[in-house]
């Protein structure tokens, strides 16, 4: 039986570490452009308690998203052992394109995937390169889309990358900006004969809710009173996002599991978008509650947000790579394990993939 199999992974974790203390001299404002009450130290302590984030990673000034995407992609290609010239597609999931240091204009022409193909030196013209803009679930959506290309007979080997530099689109006057980080994760996906119970994608699910939910995450002006700039920054209605995710993500993951004949007891790990530690924990708790069960969070849910922050599309592939390589304490996967990739983000969109390692 032909299945979509991850044969190699890679990640780029930026060298620059920004702990919560880095923001101690900042002044935070609310959406009403009024200062948030209380000492900055207490605001940061409350932030850490809610999100679990104590530090995050930023890329150095001389690098851009396409650069770090290429680094993660090269690592995945090396790990898979395939010849890059046999790739049929290069897909890069992102949200803001290349944004040069101290220049907030997105650069999406040429596409980041074309830049990555160039950086990797791939000559084959039949290897098409394109980007996916799907919010934080972009990399998971690239898995879903690649599965469709495979089944249609239009590809056999694809390089999928999720990369972002959110540090270049954050408003320093907005405390939510402390959530965001930079990074890149990648995998090589191949369409291989693996047998009935072999490795590969078992099923998928995707949803978009954009009637009332459209602007829960969007772009807006600085919250600072005297910013004096018309620049736009990433903005999030935190409470709305939290409520939306807790209501809809567990149901979407359950749909993916149930529609593909999998029992929740078979699931070994859930690789969930690293958005907010408390939110992710509650999503998994509510998922298991739908089955009348209690989740063992420390076992089922690997998490890196405490020290990597939220790097959007990069969180899921980076997390999977690190667990696969034994780089997350007390988290391992083995051949035959059934796992879930799932994400939620701007749009608002949700997706999930059931996968056998």
GUKESE-757015 format. One record per atom (N, C-alpha, C): x, y, z. Coordinates in steps of 0.2 Angstrom, whole numbers, padded with zeros to 4 digits, always signed. Layout:
N
XYZ;...
END
This chain:
357
+0004-0006+0000;+0000+0000+0000;+0004+0006+0000;+0003+0011-0005;+0007+0017-0005;+0005+0022+0000;+0009+0025+0004;+0008+0030+0009;+0013+0036+0009;+0010+0041+0012;+0015+0047+0012;+0019+0047+0019;+0025+0046+0018;+0030+0044+0023;+0035+0050+0024;+0036+0052+0030;+0041+0057+0032;+0048+0053+0033;+0052+0054+0028;+0059+0050+0028;+0065+0054+0031;+0064+0061+0032;+0069+0065+0035;+0066+0071+0038;+0070+0074+0043;+0067+0080+0046;+0073+0084+0048;+0072+0091+0049;+0077+0096+0050;+0074+0102+0054;+0078+0105+0057;+0076+0112+0060;+0081+0117+0061;+0080+0123+0061;+0084+0128+0063;+0082+0132+0069;+0085+0131+0074;+0084+0135+0080;+0088+0141+0081;+0086+0147+0081;+0090+0153+0081;+0094+0153+0087;+0100+0156+0086;+0105+0156+0092;+0104+0162+0097;+0100+0167+0095;+0099+0172+0100;+0093+0171+0105;+0095+0171+0111;+0090+0169+0116;+0087+0176+0120;+0081+0176+0120;+0078+0182+0123;+0074+0180+0129;+0076+0180+0135;+0073+0178+0141;+0067+0184+0143;+0063+0182+0147;+0058+0187+0149;+0061+0193+0152;+0066+0192+0155;+0070+0198+0158;+0072+0203+0153;+0072+0201+0147;+0074+0206+0141;+0069+0211+0140;+0063+0210+0142;+0057+0215+0142;+0056+0219+0148;+0060+0219+0153;+0059+0222+0159;+0059+0230+0159;+0062+0232+0154;+0062+0240+0153;+0056+0242+0148;+0052+0238+0146;+0047+0240+0141;+0041+0242+0145;+0037+0246+0141;+0031+0249+0144;+0025+0246+0140;+0020+0242+0143;+0015+0239+0139;+0009+0243+0139;+0005+0243+0133;-0001+0246+0133;-0007+0241+0130;-0013+0243+0132;-0018+0239+0129;-0021+0241+0123;-0026+0238+0120;-0029+0239+0114;-0032+0246+0114;-0034+0249+0120;-0036+0256+0120;-0031+0261+0120;-0024+0259+0120;-0019+0263+0119;-0017+0266+0126;-0020+0264+0132;-0018+0266+0138;-0014+0261+0142;-0009+0264+0146;-0004+0259+0149;-0008+0254+0153;-0005+0248+0153;-0007+0242+0157;-0005+0243+0165;-0010+0243+0169;-0008+0244+0176;-0004+0239+0179;+0001+0242+0183;+0005+0237+0187;+0012+0238+0185;+0017+0236+0189;+0024+0236+0187;+0025+0231+0181;+0030+0232+0177;+0032+0228+0171;+0033+0221+0174;+0037+0220+0179;+0039+0214+0182;+0033+0209+0184;+0028+0212+0186;+0022+0208+0188;+0018+0206+0182;+0018+0211+0177;+0015+0209+0170;+0018+0203+0167;+0025+0203+0167;+0029+0198+0164;+0028+0191+0168;+0028+0192+0175;+0027+0186+0179;+0020+0183+0177;+0015+0187+0176;+0008+0184+0175;+0008+0181+0168;+0011+0184+0163;+0012+0182+0156;+0015+0175+0156;+0021+0174+0160;+0024+0168+0160;+0019+0162+0163;+0016+0164+0168;+0011+0159+0172;+0006+0157+0167;+0003+0161+0163;-0002+0160+0158;+0000+0156+0152;+0006+0158+0149;+0008+0155+0143;+0014+0150+0144;+0017+0150+0149;+0022+0145+0150;+0029+0147+0147;+0029+0153+0144;+0035+0155+0140;+0040+0159+0145;+0046+0156+0146;+0051+0160+0150;+0056+0163+0145;+0057+0160+0139;+0062+0163+0134;+0060+0161+0127;+0062+0164+0122;+0061+0163+0115;+0067+0164+0111;+0067+0162+0105;+0073+0163+0100;+0071+0168+0095;+0076+0172+0093;+0076+0177+0087;+0082+0175+0083;+0081+0177+0076;+0086+0176+0071;+0091+0182+0071;+0097+0181+0070;+0102+0187+0069;+0100+0191+0064;+0102+0197+0064;+0100+0203+0059;+0102+0201+0052;+0107+0197+0051;+0109+0196+0044;+0105+0190+0040;+0101+0187+0044;+0097+0181+0041;+0090+0183+0040;+0087+0180+0035;+0080+0181+0034;+0076+0174+0034;+0069+0174+0033;+0066+0168+0034;+0068+0163+0028;+0069+0165+0022;+0071+0160+0017;+0078+0157+0019;+0082+0161+0022;+0089+0158+0024;+0088+0152+0029;+0084+0154+0034;+0083+0148+0039;+0079+0143+0037;+0074+0144+0032;+0070+0139+0029;+0075+0134+0025;+0080+0137+0021;+0085+0133+0018;+0089+0129+0022;+0091+0131+0028;+0095+0128+0033;+0091+0122+0035;+0085+0123+0037;+0081+0117+0040;+0080+0112+0034;+0078+0115+0028;+0077+0110+0022;+0083+0106+0021;+0089+0109+0021;+0095+0105+0019;+0096+0100+0024;+0095+0101+0031;+0096+0096+0036;+0091+0090+0035;+0084+0092+0033;+0080+0086+0031;+0082+0082+0025;+0084+0085+0020;+0087+0082+0014;+0092+0077+0016;+0097+0080+0020;+0103+0075+0022;+0100+0070+0026;+0095+0071+0031;+0093+0066+0035;+0089+0060+0031;+0086+0062+0026;+0082+0057+0022;+0087+0053+0017;+0092+0056+0015;+0097+0053+0011;+0095+0053+0003;+0090+0057+0002;+0088+0057-0005;+0092+0063-0009;+0092+0062-0016;+0095+0067-0020;+0091+0072-0021;+0093+0079-0019;+0088+0084-0020;+0085+0085-0027;+0089+0083-0032;+0087+0083-0039;+0081+0078-0041;+0079+0074-0036;+0073+0070-0037;+0067+0073-0034;+0067+0079-0031;+0061+0082-0028;+0057+0084-0033;+0050+0083-0032;+0045+0086-0036;+0042+0092-0034;+0043+0094-0028;+0040+0100-0025;+0044+0103-0019;+0045+0109-0019;+0047+0112-0013;+0042+0117-0010;+0039+0116-0004;+0034+0120-0001;+0036+0123+0005;+0035+0130+0005;+0037+0134+0011;+0031+0137+0014;+0029+0135+0020;+0023+0138+0024;+0026+0144+0028;+0023+0149+0028;+0025+0155+0031;+0019+0160+0032;+0020+0166+0034;+0015+0171+0035;+0017+0178+0032;+0023+0180+0033;+0025+0186+0032;+0031+0187+0027;+0033+0182+0024;+0038+0182+0019;+0045+0184+0022;+0050+0186+0018;+0056+0189+0020;+0055+0196+0023;+0057+0197+0029;+0057+0204+0031;+0064+0206+0034;+0067+0210+0030;+0074+0212+0032;+0074+0216+0039;+0079+0215+0042;+0080+0218+0049;+0079+0226+0048;+0074+0228+0052;+0073+0235+0053;+0069+0238+0046;+0066+0233+0043;+0062+0235+0037;+0056+0230+0037;+0050+0233+0039;+0044+0229+0040;+0040+0227+0034;+0042+0229+0028;+0039+0227+0022;+0040+0219+0020;+0035+0216+0019;+0035+0209+0017;+0038+0208+0010;+0042+0203+0009;+0045+0202+0002;+0043+0195+0001;+0038+0194-0004;+0035+0188-0006;+0036+0187-0013;+0040+0191-0017;+0042+0190-0024;+0049+0190-0024;+0053+0185-0027;+0050+0179-0028;+0048+0175-0022;+0044+0169-0023;+0042+0166-0017;+0048+0163-0013;+0046+0162-0007;+0051+0159-0002;+0054+0153-0004;+0049+0149-0007;+0051+0142-0009;+0056+0142-0015;+0055+0147-0020;+0059+0148-0025;+0066+0150-0023;+0066+0154-0017;+0073+0156-0014;+0076+0150-0011;+0072+0146-0008;+0075+0140-0005;+0078+0135-0010;+0074+0134-0015;+0076+0130-0021;+0083+0132-0024;+0083+0139-0025;+0089+0142-0027;+0095+0141-0022;+0094+0142-0016;+0099+0141-0010;+0101+0134-0010;+0097+0129-0011;+0099+0122-0011;+0102+0120-0018;+0102+0124-0023;+0105+0123-0029;+0102+0117-0033;+0095+0117-0033;+0091+0112-0036;+0090+0114-0043;+0093+0111-0048;+0092+0113-0055;+0086+0110-0059;+0083+0105-0057;+0077+0102-0060;+0071+0106-0061;+0069+0108-0067;+0064+0113-0068;+0057+0109-0066;+0057+0103-0066;+0051+0099-0065;+0049+0099-0057;+0054+0102-0053;+0053+0103-0046;+0050+0110-0045;+0044+0110-0044;+0040+0116-0043;+0041+0119-0036;+0041+0125-0035;+0042+0128-0029;+0037+0133-0027;+0033+0133-0022;+0028+0138-0020;+0027+0138-0013;+0023+0143-0011;+0022+0145-0004;+0015+0143-0002;+0014+0142+0005;+0007+0141+0008;+0006+0147+0013;+0001+0150+0012;-0001+0155+0018;-0007+0153+0021;-0007+0150+0027;-0012+0147+0030;-0012+0148+0038;-0009+0154+0040;-0008+0155+0047;-0004+0150+0050;-0004+0149+0057;+0000+0145+0060;-0001+0137+0058;-0007+0135+0056;-0007+0128+0053;-0004+0127+0047;+0000+0131+0044;+0002+0131+0037;+0006+0125+0036;+0011+0123+0040;+0015+0117+0039;+0011+0111+0039;+0006+0110+0044;+0002+0104+0044;-0002+0104+0037;-0005+0110+0035;-0008+0110+0029;-0004+0108+0023;+0002+0109+0023;+0007+0107+0018;+0007+0099+0017;+0007+0096+0023;+0006+0089+0023;+0000+0086+0020;-0006+0090+0022;-0012+0088+0019;-0012+0089+0011;-0009+0094+0009;-0009+0096+0002;-0005+0091-0002;+0001+0089+0001;+0006+0085-0002;+0003+0078-0003;-0001+0076+0002;-0005+0069+0002;-0009+0069-0004;-0013+0075-0006;-0017+0075-0011;-0013+0075-0018;-0008+0078-0018;-0003+0078-0024;-0001+0071-0025;+0001+0067-0020;+0003+0060-0021;-0002+0056-0024;-0008+0056-0021;-0014+0052-0023;-0016+0054-0030;-0015+0060-0032;-0017+0062-0039;-0011+0060-0044;-0006+0057-0042;+0000+0055-0046;+0004+0060-0049;+0004+0066-0045;+0007+0072-0048;+0014+0073-0044;+0016+0069-0039;+0022+0070-0036;+0024+0063-0032;+0030+0062-0030;+0032+0057-0026;+0037+0059-0021;+0040+0065-0021;+0045+0067-0016;+0044+0075-0015;+0043+0077-0009;+0041+0084-0008;+0045+0086-0002;+0048+0092-0002;+0052+0095+0004;+0047+0100+0007;+0045+0099+0013;+0040+0104+0016;+0043+0107+0022;+0043+0114+0022;+0046+0118+0027;+0041+0123+0030;+0042+0124+0036;+0038+0129+0040;+0043+0134+0043;+0043+0140+0041;+0048+0145+0044;+0045+0152+0045;+0047+0156+0050;+0044+0162+0052;+0049+0166+0056;+0049+0173+0055;+0053+0177+0059;+0048+0183+0062;+0044+0180+0067;+0039+0185+0070;+0042+0190+0074;+0048+0190+0076;+0052+0195+0080;+0052+0202+0076;+0051+0201+0069;+0051+0207+0065;+0044+0210+0063;+0039+0207+0066;+0032+0210+0065;+0029+0211+0072;+0033+0212+0077;+0029+0212+0084;+0030+0220+0086;+0025+0222+0090;+0024+0228+0093;+0027+0228+0100;+0032+0232+0101;+0035+0232+0108;+0031+0235+0113;+0026+0238+0111;+0021+0241+0116;+0015+0236+0118;+0015+0230+0115;+0010+0225+0116;+0013+0219+0120;+0010+0218+0125;+0013+0212+0129;+0012+0205+0126;+0007+0205+0121;+0007+0198+0118;+0013+0197+0113;+0017+0202+0112;+0022+0201+0107;+0028+0197+0111;+0027+0196+0117;+0032+0192+0121;+0031+0184+0119;+0025+0183+0116;+0023+0176+0114;+0027+0174+0108;+0029+0178+0104;+0031+0176+0097;+0039+0175+0097;+0041+0171+0092;+0048+0169+0091;+0049+0167+0084;+0055+0165+0082;+0057+0164+0076;+0060+0156+0075;+0060+0154+0069;+0062+0147+0069;+0060+0144+0062;+0063+0138+0061;+0061+0134+0055;+0061+0127+0056;+0056+0123+0053;+0056+0116+0054;+0055+0113+0047;+0057+0107+0045;+0056+0104+0039;+0056+0096+0039;+0053+0094+0033;+0053+0086+0032;+0053+0085+0025;+0056+0079+0023;+0055+0076+0017;+0049+0071+0017;+0044+0072+0013;+0039+0067+0012;+0039+0063+0006;+0039+0057+0006;+0039+0053+0000;+0033+0048+0000;+0031+0046-0006;+0025+0042-0007;+0028+0035-0009;+0028+0030-0003;+0031+0024-0003;+0027+0018-0002;+0029+0012-0004;+0025+0006-0003;+0027+0004+0004;+0023+0004+0009;+0025+0002+0016;+0020-0003+0019;+0015-0006+0015;+0011-0011+0018;+0005-0008+0022;+0001-0013+0023;-0005-0011+0027;-0004-0007+0033;+0000-0010+0037;+0002-0007+0044;+0008-0003+0044;+0011-0001+0038;+0017+0003+0038;+0016+0010+0040;+0022+0014+0040;+0022+0021+0041;+0018+0025+0036;+0016+0031+0038;+0013+0035+0034;+0007+0039+0036;+0004+0043+0032;-0002+0047+0034;-0008+0042+0034;-0012+0042+0039;-0018+0038+0040;-0024+0042+0038;-0024+0049+0039;-0030+0053+0038;-0029+0060+0040;-0033+0064+0037;-0032+0071+0039;-0039+0075+0040;-0039+0081+0042;-0045+0085+0044;-0043+0092+0043;-0047+0096+0040;-0045+0104+0040;-0052+0108+0040;-0052+0113+0043;-0057+0118+0044;-0055+0125+0044;-0060+0129+0041;-0059+0137+0042;-0065+0140+0044;-0065+0144+0050;-0070+0147+0052;-0069+0155+0051;-0072+0158+0047;-0070+0165+0045;-0076+0170+0045;-0082+0168+0048;-0088+0172+0048;-0087+0177+0054;-0087+0175+0060;-0086+0179+0065;-0079+0180+0068;-0075+0175+0066;-0068+0173+0069;-0063+0177+0065;-0064+0180+0059;-0059+0182+0054;-0054+0186+0057;-0055+0191+0062;-0050+0195+0064;-0048+0194+0071;-0048+0188+0073;-0046+0186+0080;-0038+0187+0080;-0035+0185+0074;-0028+0187+0073;-0027+0191+0067;-0024+0197+0067;-0024+0201+0061;-0018+0206+0062;-0018+0211+0058;-0013+0216+0058;-0016+0222+0060;-0012+0226+0064;-0015+0232+0067;-0009+0237+0069;-0011+0243+0070;-0006+0248+0072;-0003+0247+0079;+0002+0250+0081;+0005+0250+0088;+0000+0252+0093;+0001+0248+0099;-0003+0251+0105;+0000+0256+0108;+0006+0258+0107;+0009+0264+0110;+0006+0270+0108;+0005+0275+0113;+0002+0281+0112;+0005+0286+0108;+0012+0286+0108;+0016+0291+0104;+0020+0287+0099;+0018+0282+0096;+0022+0278+0092;+0024+0282+0086;+0019+0286+0083;+0020+0290+0077;+0021+0287+0071;+0020+0280+0070;+0021+0277+0064;+0015+0273+0062;+0014+0272+0055;+0009+0269+0052;+0010+0262+0051;+0016+0259+0054;+0017+0252+0053;+0012+0248+0056;+0011+0242+0053;+0007+0237+0055;+0010+0231+0059;+0007+0228+0064;+0011+0223+0068;+0006+0217+0069;+0008+0211+0070;+0004+0206+0072;+0000+0207+0078;-0007+0206+0078;-0011+0208+0084;-0016+0201+0085;-0017+0200+0091;-0021+0195+0093;-0026+0196+0099;-0032+0194+0097;-0037+0195+0103;-0037+0189+0107;-0033+0189+0112;-0031+0183+0116;-0037+0179+0119;-0041+0182+0122;-0047+0179+0125;-0051+0175+0119;-0052+0179+0114;-0056+0176+0108;-0053+0170+0105;-0046+0170+0104;-0042+0165+0102;-0043+0159+0106;-0042+0160+0113;-0042+0155+0118;-0049+0151+0118;-0054+0155+0118;-0061+0152+0118;-0062+0148+0112;-0060+0151+0106;-0061+0148+0100;-0057+0141+0099;-0051+0141+0102;-0047+0135+0101;-0050+0130+0106;-0052+0131+0112;-0054+0126+0116;-0061+0123+0114;-0065+0127+0111;-0071+0125+0108;-0070+0120+0102;-0066+0122+0097;-0066+0119+0091;-0060+0114+0089;-0054+0115+0092;-0048+0111+0091;-0049+0104+0093;-0052+0103+0099;-0053+0096+0102;-0058+0092+0097;-0063+0095+0095;-0068+0092+0090;-0065+0091+0083;-0060+0095+0081;-0057+0094+0074;-0052+0088+0075;-0049+0087+0080;-0044+0082+0081;-0048+0075+0082;-0053+0075+0086;-0058+0070+0086;-0060+0067+0080;-0062+0072+0076;-0065+0070+0069;-0060+0067+0065;-0053+0069+0065;-0048+0066+0062;-0047+0059+0064;-0047+0058+0071;-0046+0051+0074;-0052+0047+0072;-0058+0049+0073;-0064+0044+0072;-0065+0043+0065;-0064+0047+0060;-0065+0046+0053;-0060+0041+0050;-0055+0040+0054;-0050+0036+0051;-0049+0029+0055;-0054+0028+0059;-0054+0021+0062;-0049+0020+0067;-0047+0026+0070;-0042+0025+0075;-0045+0026+0082;-0042+0022+0087;-0045+0023+0094;-0040+0028+0098;-0043+0032+0102;-0039+0037+0105;-0033+0034+0110;-0035+0027+0112;-0030+0024+0116;-0024+0022+0112;-0024+0022+0105;-0019+0020+0101;-0014+0026+0100;-0016+0032+0101;-0012+0038+0100;-0007+0039+0105;-0001+0039+0103;+0005+0039+0107;+0007+0046+0109;+0007+0051+0104;+0009+0058+0105;+0004+0062+0101;+0003+0068+0104;+0000+0074+0100;+0005+0079+0099;+0007+0081+0093;+0011+0086+0091;+0007+0092+0090;+0006+0096+0095;+0001+0102+0094;+0005+0108+0093;+0002+0113+0089;+0005+0119+0088;+0007+0123+0095;+0013+0125+0096;+0015+0128+0102;+0013+0135+0103;+0007+0136+0105;+0004+0142+0105;+0004+0146+0112;+0002+0142+0117;+0001+0144+0124;+0001+0138+0128;+0005+0137+0133;+0006+0131+0136;-0001+0129+0140;-0004+0134+0143;-0011+0132+0146;-0016+0130+0141;-0016+0134+0136;-0021+0133+0131;-0020+0126+0128;-0014+0124+0126;-0013+0117+0123;-0014+0112+0128;-0013+0113+0134;-0015+0108+0139;-0022+0107+0140;-0026+0112+0140;-0033+0112+0140;-0036+0109+0134;-0033+0110+0128;-0036+0107+0122;-0035+0099+0122;-0029+0097+0125;-0028+0090+0125;-0033+0087+0131;-0034+0090+0136;-0038+0088+0141;-0045+0087+0139;-0048+0092+0135;-0054+0092+0132;-0055+0087+0127;-0050+0085+0123;-0050+0080+0118;-0052+0073+0122;-0048+0072+0127;-0048+0066+0130;-0055+0065+0134;-0058+0071+0136;-0064+0071+0140;-0070+0069+0135;-0069+0071+0129;-0074+0069+0124;-0075+0061+0123;-0069+0058+0125;-0070+0050+0125;-0071+0048+0132;-0072+0052+0137;-0073+0050+0144;-0067+0048+0147;-0061+0050+0145;-0055+0048+0148;-0051+0054+0150;-0046+0053+0154;-0041+0058+0157;-0034+0058+0153;-0032+0063+0151;-0026+0063+0147;-0020+0063+0152;-0015+0060+0150;-0008+0060+0154;-0004+0065+0150;-0004+0071+0152;-0001+0076+0148;+0006+0076+0147;+0010+0074+0153;+0017+0073+0152;+0019+0068+0147;+0015+0063+0146;+0017+0058+0141;+0015+0059+0134;+0008+0062+0134;+0005+0062+0127;+0007+0069+0123;+0009+0074+0127;+0010+0080+0124;+0017+0083+0125;+0021+0082+0120;+0028+0085+0120;+0027+0093+0119;+0031+0097+0123;+0031+0104+0123;+0037+0107+0123;+0038+0112+0119;+0045+0116+0119;+0044+0124+0120;+0037+0126+0121;+0036+0133+0120;+0039+0137+0126;+0041+0133+0132;+0044+0136+0137;+0050+0140+0135;+0054+0137+0131;+0061+0140+0129;+0061+0141+0122;+0057+0140+0118;+0057+0141+0110;+0052+0147+0109;+0047+0148+0113;+0041+0152+0111;+0037+0150+0106;+0033+0154+0103;+0028+0152+0097;+0031+0155+0091;+0034+0150+0087;+0036+0152+0080;+0032+0150+0075;+0025+0150+0076;+0020+0150+0071;+0021+0143+0067;+0021+0143+0061;+0021+0137+0056;+0027+0133+0058;+0032+0135+0061;+0038+0131+0063;+0038+0127+0069;+0033+0128+0073;+0032+0125+0079;+0031+0117+0079;+0027+0115+0074;+0025+0108+0074;+0031+0104+0071;+0034+0106+0065;+0039+0102+0062;+0046+0102+0066;+0047+0108+0070;+0053+0108+0074;+0052+0103+0080;+0046+0103+0083;+0044+0099+0089;+0045+0092+0087;+0042+0090+0081;+0043+0083+0079;+0050+0081+0077;+0054+0085+0074;+0061+0084+0073;+0065+0083+0079;+0063+0087+0084;+0067+0086+0091;+0065+0080+0094;+0059+0078+0095;+0057+0072+0098;+0060+0066+0094;+0059+0066+0087;+0062+0061+0083;+0069+0060+0084;+0073+0065+0086;+0080+0065+0087;+0082+0064+0094;+0077+0063+0099;+0078+0062+0106;+0081+0069+0109;+0079+0075+0107;+0081+0081+0110;+0076+0084+0114;+0071+0081+0116;+0066+0083+0121;+0065+0078+0127;+0067+0081+0133;+0067+0076+0139;+0061+0072+0139;+0062+0066+0141;+0057+0061+0142;+0051+0060+0137;+0053+0061+0131;+0049+0061+0125;+0052+0057+0119;+0049+0051+0118;+0052+0047+0113;+0046+0044+0108;+0048+0043+0102;+0043+0039+0098;+0047+0033+0094;+0043+0028+0093;+0046+0022+0090;+0042+0020+0083;+0045+0016+0079;+0041+0014+0073;+0035+0010+0075;+0030+0012+0072;+0023+0009+0073;+0019+0014+0077;+0022+0018+0081;+0017+0023+0085;+0013+0027+0080;+0007+0028+0083;+0002+0033+0080;+0002+0039+0083;+0003+0045+0079;+0004+0051+0082;-0001+0056+0079;-0002+0062+0081;-0006+0067+0078;-0002+0073+0078;-0003+0076+0072;+0000+0083+0071;-0007+0088+0071;-0007+0093+0074;-0013+0097+0074;-0011+0105+0076;-0014+0109+0073;-0013+0116+0073;-0019+0121+0073;-0019+0127+0075;-0024+0132+0075;-0021+0139+0074;-0024+0143+0070;-0021+0149+0069;-0025+0154+0065;-0022+0160+0063;-0026+0165+0059;-0030+0162+0054;-0036+0165+0053;-0040+0163+0047;-0048+0163+0049;-0050+0160+0054;-0046+0156+0059;-0047+0148+0056;-0041+0145+0056;-0041+0138+0053;-0038+0133+0058;-0040+0127+0057;-0038+0122+0061;-0037+0116+0057;-0032+0112+0058;-0031+0106+0054;-0027+0100+0059;-0028+0094+0056;-0025+0088+0060;-0023+0083+0055;-0018+0079+0057;-0016+0074+0053;-0014+0068+0057;-0017+0062+0056;-0015+0056+0059;-0010+0052+0056;-0005+0050+0059;+0002+0048+0056;+0004+0042+0060;+0006+0037+0056;+0010+0031+0059;+0017+0032+0058;+0021+0032+0063;+0029+0033+0063;+0032+0027+0059;
END
